[in-house]
Amino acid sequence: MLKEYETESLIKFLQEDPKLRGLELDNSFFTKLRDEEITGNLFLKLTGWKFKEYGMTLKQALKLEDYIKKLGAREAKEAGAEESILNPAYSLWLKVMLSAL
């Protein structure tokens, strides 16, 4: 999951993601992520206005904010899928353990 990425893994992910190619992110963007030690978890919390402060155009900042929202939604969906798989298993285990008492 992206939120668990360390800074360098995040940068590599972003550089290789074809969805970001149209944004024309330059090396200074990735250098700022590196200098600030932005991890995947922190990246998912950034907003368009924060990117604007980084010197991006408003268009770039807003598109990147949309990208982050979609990533965050995907992360939440994946986490929800994991929970829905684990919860029935936990319920069954708990039922077995309680019946043994």
Backbone as a printed PyTorch tensor [residue, N CA C, xyz], in Angstrom:
tensor([[[  0.8300,  -1.1830,   0.0000],
         [  0.0000,   0.0000,   0.0000],
         [  0.8740,   1.2470,   0.0000]],

        [[  0.4290,   2.2330,  -0.7390],
         [  1.2030,   3.4510,  -0.9170],
         [  1.5210,   4.1490,   0.4010]],

        [[  0.5860,   4.1380,   1.3370],
         [  0.8210,   4.8680,   2.5880],
         [  1.9840,   4.2910,   3.3890]],

        [[  2.4220,   3.1030,   3.0530],
         [  3.5470,   2.4790,   3.7530],
         [  4.8900,   2.7430,   3.0660]],

        [[  4.8670,   3.4190,   1.9120],
         [  6.0950,   3.6800,   1.1690],
         [  6.9810,   4.6790,   1.9030]],

        [[  8.2590,   4.4030,   1.9060],
         [  9.2400,   5.3870,   2.3520],
         [  9.4400,   6.3820,   1.2080]],

        [[ 10.1700,   7.4380,   1.4500],
         [ 10.3170,   8.5220,   0.4800],
         [ 10.8110,   8.0430,  -0.8790]],

        [[ 11.8910,   7.2810,  -0.9060],
         [ 12.4530,   6.8580,  -2.1950],
         [ 11.4990,   5.9400,  -2.9620]],

        [[ 10.7950,   5.0740,  -2.2540],
         [  9.8120,   4.1990,  -2.9080],
         [  8.6660,   5.0250,  -3.4770]],

        [[  8.2440,   6.0380,  -2.7440],
         [  7.1870,   6.9280,  -3.2150],
         [  7.6260,   7.6390,  -4.4900]],

        [[  8.8220,   8.1890,  -4.4750],
         [  9.3330,   8.9160,  -5.6370],
         [  9.4000,   7.9970,  -6.8470]],

        [[  9.9040,   6.8020,  -6.6690],
         [  9.9850,   5.8490,  -7.7780],
         [  8.5880,   5.5330,  -8.3090]],

        [[  7.6300,   5.3030,  -7.4130],
         [  6.2500,   5.0230,  -7.8080],
         [  5.6890,   6.1730,  -8.6420]],

        [[  5.8730,   7.4020,  -8.1660],
         [  5.3340,   8.5670,  -8.8640],
         [  6.0050,   8.7740, -10.2170]],

        [[  7.3140,   8.5720, -10.2790],
         [  8.0300,   8.7490, -11.5390],
         [  7.6070,   7.7200, -12.5840]],

        [[  7.2010,   6.5450, -12.1370],
         [  6.8390,   5.4760, -13.0660],
         [  5.3460,   5.4150, -13.3800]],

        [[  4.5290,   6.1760, -12.6610],
         [  3.0800,   6.1120, -12.8680],
         [  2.7000,   6.8810, -14.1350]],

        [[  2.1610,   6.1840, -15.1470],
         [  1.8060,   6.8510, -16.4050],
         [  0.7140,   7.9160, -16.2370]],

        [[ -0.0510,   7.8470, -15.1720],
         [ -1.1160,   8.8350, -14.9430],
         [ -0.5560,  10.2260, -14.6560]],

        [[  0.7060,  10.3090, -14.2870],
         [  1.3120,  11.6010, -13.9530],
         [  2.1380,  12.1840, -15.0900]],

        [[  2.2850,  11.4640, -16.1800],
         [  3.1570,  11.9370, -17.2670],
         [  2.7010,  13.2770, -17.8430]],

        [[  1.4080,  13.5020, -17.9200],
         [  0.8970,  14.7480, -18.4780],
         [  1.1370,  15.9650, -17.6000]],

        [[  1.4920,  15.7550, -16.3580],
         [  1.7220,  16.8730, -15.4400],
         [  3.0950,  17.5100, -15.5990]],

        [[  3.9840,  16.8230, -16.2650],
         [  5.3400,  17.3290, -16.4860],
         [  6.0090,  17.7530, -15.1770]],

        [[  6.0300,  16.8400, -14.2250],
         [  6.6970,  17.1040, -12.9510],
         [  8.2020,  17.0740, -13.1710]],

        [[  8.8740,  18.1170, -12.7370],
         [ 10.3200,  18.1690, -12.9420],
         [ 11.0640,  17.6410, -11.7200]],

        [[ 12.3690,  17.5930, -11.8520],
         [ 13.1950,  17.0450, -10.7710],
         [ 13.0790,  17.8440,  -9.4810]],

        [[ 12.7740,  19.1370,  -9.5780],
         [ 12.6710,  19.9400,  -8.3520],
         [ 11.5110,  19.4580,  -7.4780]],

        [[ 10.4300,  18.9650,  -8.0980],
         [  9.3080,  18.4160,  -7.3350],
         [  9.7700,  17.2100,  -6.5190]],

        [[ 10.4860,  16.3010,  -7.1880],
         [ 10.9480,  15.0980,  -6.5040],
         [ 12.0340,  15.4190,  -5.4800]],

        [[ 12.8470,  16.4260,  -5.7740],
         [ 13.8630,  16.8660,  -4.8150],
         [ 13.2000,  17.4050,  -3.5520]],

        [[ 12.1100,  18.1530,  -3.7130],
         [ 11.3960,  18.6800,  -2.5450],
         [ 10.7950,  17.5540,  -1.7190]],

        [[ 10.2380,  16.5580,  -2.3910],
         [  9.7120,  15.4010,  -1.6550],
         [ 10.8200,  14.7300,  -0.8560]],

        [[ 11.9750,  14.6060,  -1.4960],
         [ 13.1240,  13.9590,  -0.8470],
         [ 13.6330,  14.8120,   0.3190]],

        [[ 13.8000,  16.1160,   0.0880],
         [ 14.3160,  17.0140,   1.1260],
         [ 13.3950,  17.0710,   2.3450]],

        [[ 12.0950,  17.0360,   2.0970],
         [ 11.1120,  17.0860,   3.1860],
         [ 10.8340,  15.7010,   3.7750]],

        [[ 11.4590,  14.6720,   3.1840],
         [ 11.2680,  13.2810,   3.6120],
         [  9.7810,  12.9120,   3.6400]],

        [[  9.1090,  13.2060,   2.5090],
         [  7.6830,  12.9110,   2.3850],
         [  7.5080,  11.4210,   2.0980]],

        [[  6.8130,  10.7420,   2.9760],
         [  6.5160,   9.3160,   2.7990],
         [  5.1640,   9.1860,   2.0910]],

        [[  4.7950,   7.9690,   1.7600],
         [  3.5050,   7.7370,   1.1260],
         [  2.3530,   8.2230,   1.9790]],

        [[  2.4240,   7.9730,   3.2710],
         [  1.3710,   8.4080,   4.1880],
         [  1.2340,   9.9280,   4.1830]],

        [[  2.3480,  10.6360,   4.2280],
         [  2.3080,  12.0990,   4.2090],
         [  1.8420,  12.6140,   2.8560]],

        [[  2.2740,  11.9740,   1.7800],
         [  1.8880,  12.3890,   0.4320],
         [  0.3770,  12.3730,   0.2670]],

        [[ -0.2660,  11.3520,   0.8140],
         [ -1.7190,  11.2380,   0.6910],
         [ -2.4560,  12.3520,   1.4390]],

        [[ -1.7520,  13.0780,   2.3010],
         [ -2.3650,  14.1740,   3.0590],
         [ -2.1610,  15.5400,   2.4070]],

        [[ -1.3350,  15.5970,   1.3670],
         [ -1.0440,  16.8820,   0.7340],
         [ -2.2400,  17.3840,  -0.0690]],

        [[ -2.3480,  18.7040,  -0.1700],
         [ -3.4400,  19.3280,  -0.9140],
         [ -2.8820,  20.1240,  -2.0880]],

        [[ -3.7780,  20.5160,  -2.9650],
         [ -3.3790,  21.3260,  -4.1110],
         [ -2.7060,  22.6230,  -3.7010]],

        [[ -3.2010,  23.2260,  -2.6200],
         [ -2.6080,  24.4890,  -2.1870],
         [ -1.1960,  24.2920,  -1.6630]],

        [[ -0.9380,  23.1640,  -1.0460],
         [  0.4200,  22.8820,  -0.5760],
         [  1.3560,  22.7510,  -1.7760]],

        [[  0.8790,  22.0840,  -2.8510],
         [  1.7030,  21.9590,  -4.0540],
         [  1.9190,  23.3210,  -4.7050]],

        [[  0.9270,  24.1750,  -4.6180],
         [  1.0570,  25.5270,  -5.1590],
         [  2.1840,  26.2480,  -4.4290]],

        [[  2.2730,  26.0290,  -3.1270],
         [  3.3660,  26.6160,  -2.3470],
         [  4.7160,  26.0690,  -2.7950]],

        [[  4.7180,  24.8620,  -3.3450],
         [  5.9490,  24.2510,  -3.8460],
         [  6.3700,  24.8470,  -5.1810]],

        [[  5.5800,  25.7880,  -5.7160],
         [  5.9500,  26.4400,  -6.9600],
         [  5.3070,  25.8440,  -8.2020]],

        [[  4.3400,  24.9740,  -8.0200],
         [  3.6570,  24.3830,  -9.1680],
         [  2.6330,  25.3660,  -9.7190]],

        [[  2.2600,  25.1580, -10.9770],
         [  1.1610,  25.9410, -11.5230],
         [ -0.1200,  25.4750, -10.8480]],

        [[ -1.1390,  26.3120, -10.8860],
         [ -2.4170,  25.9480, -10.2770],
         [ -2.9810,  24.6910, -10.9420]],

        [[ -2.8530,  24.6150, -12.2620],
         [ -3.3460,  23.4420, -12.9990],
         [ -2.6520,  22.1710, -12.5150]],

        [[ -1.3230,  22.2140, -12.4070],
         [ -0.5730,  21.0510, -11.9170],
         [ -1.0140,  20.6830, -10.5060]],

        [[ -1.1350,  21.6850,  -9.6510],
         [ -1.4830,  21.4440,  -8.2460],
         [ -2.8590,  20.7980,  -8.1210]],

        [[ -3.8320,  21.2910,  -8.8740],
         [ -5.1840,  20.7410,  -8.7920],
         [ -5.2600,  19.3340,  -9.3690]],

        [[ -4.5350,  19.1060, -10.4670],
         [ -4.5230,  17.7550, -11.0470],
         [ -3.8510,  16.7720, -10.0940]],

        [[ -2.7950,  17.2160,  -9.4510],
         [ -2.1080,  16.3490,  -8.5010],
         [ -2.9930,  16.0780,  -7.2860]],

        [[ -3.7490,  17.0680,  -6.8580],
         [ -4.6790,  16.8620,  -5.7490],
         [ -5.7460,  15.8300,  -6.1330]],

        [[ -6.2700,  15.9070,  -7.3520],
         [ -7.2420,  14.9020,  -7.8190],
         [ -6.6190,  13.5130,  -7.8340]],

        [[ -5.3810,  13.4440,  -8.3030],
         [ -4.6490,  12.1740,  -8.3500],
         [ -4.5300,  11.5820,  -6.9440]],

        [[ -4.1930,  12.4260,  -5.9690],
         [ -4.0370,  11.9700,  -4.5850],
         [ -5.3680,  11.4910,  -4.0150]],

        [[ -6.4400,  12.2060,  -4.3200],
         [ -7.7640,  11.7870,  -3.8390],
         [ -8.1150,  10.4020,  -4.3700]],

        [[ -7.8080,  10.1650,  -5.6460],
         [ -8.0910,   8.8490,  -6.2390],
         [ -7.2270,   7.7720,  -5.5970]],

        [[ -5.9620,   8.0920,  -5.3550],
         [ -5.0780,   7.1330,  -4.6740],
         [ -5.5880,   6.8340,  -3.2730]],

        [[ -5.9930,   7.8690,  -2.5610],
         [ -6.5160,   7.6900,  -1.2100],
         [ -7.7670,   6.8330,  -1.1990]],

        [[ -8.6450,   7.0510,  -2.1830],
         [ -9.8690,   6.2480,  -2.2730],
         [ -9.5260,   4.7940,  -2.5600]],

        [[ -8.5420,   4.5880,  -3.4330],
         [ -8.1150,   3.2180,  -3.7470],
         [ -7.5120,   2.5460,  -2.5240]],

        [[ -6.7050,   3.2900,  -1.7820],
         [ -6.1000,   2.7510,  -0.5590],
         [ -7.1920,   2.3520,   0.4390]],

        [[ -8.1900,   3.2230,   0.5960],
         [ -9.2790,   2.9420,   1.5380],
         [-10.0770,   1.7250,   1.0860]],

        [[-10.3090,   1.6270,  -0.2070],
         [-11.0580,   0.4880,  -0.7410],
         [-10.2940,  -0.8100,  -0.5030]],

        [[ -8.9760,  -0.7760,  -0.7620],
         [ -8.1530,  -1.9680,  -0.5360],
         [ -8.1320,  -2.3350,   0.9460]],

        [[ -8.0360,  -1.3500,   1.8060],
         [ -8.0370,  -1.6140,   3.2490],
         [ -9.3750,  -2.1910,   3.6690]],

        [[-10.4560,  -1.6790,   3.1080],
         [-11.7850,  -2.2020,   3.4010],
         [-11.9400,  -3.6310,   2.9460]],

        [[-11.3510,  -3.9630,   1.7940],
         [-11.4120,  -5.3350,   1.2870],
         [-10.6630,  -6.2690,   2.2250]],

        [[ -9.5220,  -5.8080,   2.7170],
         [ -8.7640,  -6.6340,   3.6580],
         [ -9.5680,  -6.8610,   4.9290]],

        [[-10.2080,  -5.8110,   5.4220],
         [-10.9980,  -5.9350,   6.6490],
         [-12.1780,  -6.8720,   6.4500]],

        [[-12.8270,  -6.7880,   5.2840],
         [-13.9940,  -7.6420,   5.0630],
         [-13.5870,  -9.1000,   4.9410]],

        [[-12.3620,  -9.3540,   4.5100],
         [-11.8590, -10.7260,   4.4440],
         [-11.4960, -11.2030,   5.8480]],

        [[-10.8700, -10.3250,   6.6190],
         [-10.3960, -10.7130,   7.9420],
         [-11.5180, -10.8070,   8.9670]],

        [[-12.4860,  -9.9580,   8.9040],
         [-13.5400,  -9.9590,   9.9210],
         [-14.2990, -11.2680,  10.0070]],

        [[-14.7390, -11.8780,   8.8890],
         [-15.4210, -13.1710,   9.0170],
         [-14.5090, -14.2470,   9.6060]],

        [[-13.2470, -14.2150,   9.2280],
         [-12.3070, -15.1950,   9.7670],
         [-12.1470, -14.9880,  11.2740]],

        [[-12.0380, -13.7430,  11.6870],
         [-11.9230, -13.4460,  13.1070],
         [-13.1820, -13.8780,  13.8490]],

        [[-14.3430, -13.6070,  13.2710],
         [-15.6110, -13.9940,  13.9050],
         [-15.6960, -15.4970,  14.0890]],

        [[-15.2920, -16.2380,  13.0780],
         [-15.3090, -17.7010,  13.1640],
         [-14.3440, -18.1740,  14.2460]],

        [[-13.1540, -17.6170,  14.2650],
         [-12.1550, -17.9860,  15.2710],
         [-12.6870, -17.7000,  16.6740]],

        [[-13.2810, -16.5200,  16.8420],
         [-13.8110, -16.1410,  18.1380],
         [-14.9260, -17.0930,  18.5710]],

        [[-15.7830, -17.4690,  17.6330],
         [-16.8790, -18.3910,  17.9400],
         [-16.3260, -19.7430,  18.3990]],

        [[-15.3080, -20.2300,  17.7090],
         [-14.6900, -21.5110,  18.0680],
         [-14.0390, -21.4160,  19.4390]],

        [[-13.3260, -20.3270,  19.6820],
         [-12.6410, -20.1620,  20.9600],
         [-13.6420, -20.0680,  22.1090]],

        [[-14.7180, -19.3490,  21.9120],
         [-15.7130, -19.2040,  22.9720],
         [-16.4680, -20.5020,  23.2270]],

        [[-16.6760, -21.2750,  22.1820],
         [-17.3820, -22.5480,  22.3720],
         [-16.5120, -23.5550,  23.1230]],

        [[-15.2070, -23.3580,  23.1000],
         [-14.2910, -24.2560,  23.7940],
         [-14.2630, -23.9700,  25.2970]],

        [[-14.7990, -22.8540,  25.7100],
         [-14.7740, -22.4860,  27.1340],
         [-15.7950, -23.2070,  27.9360]]])
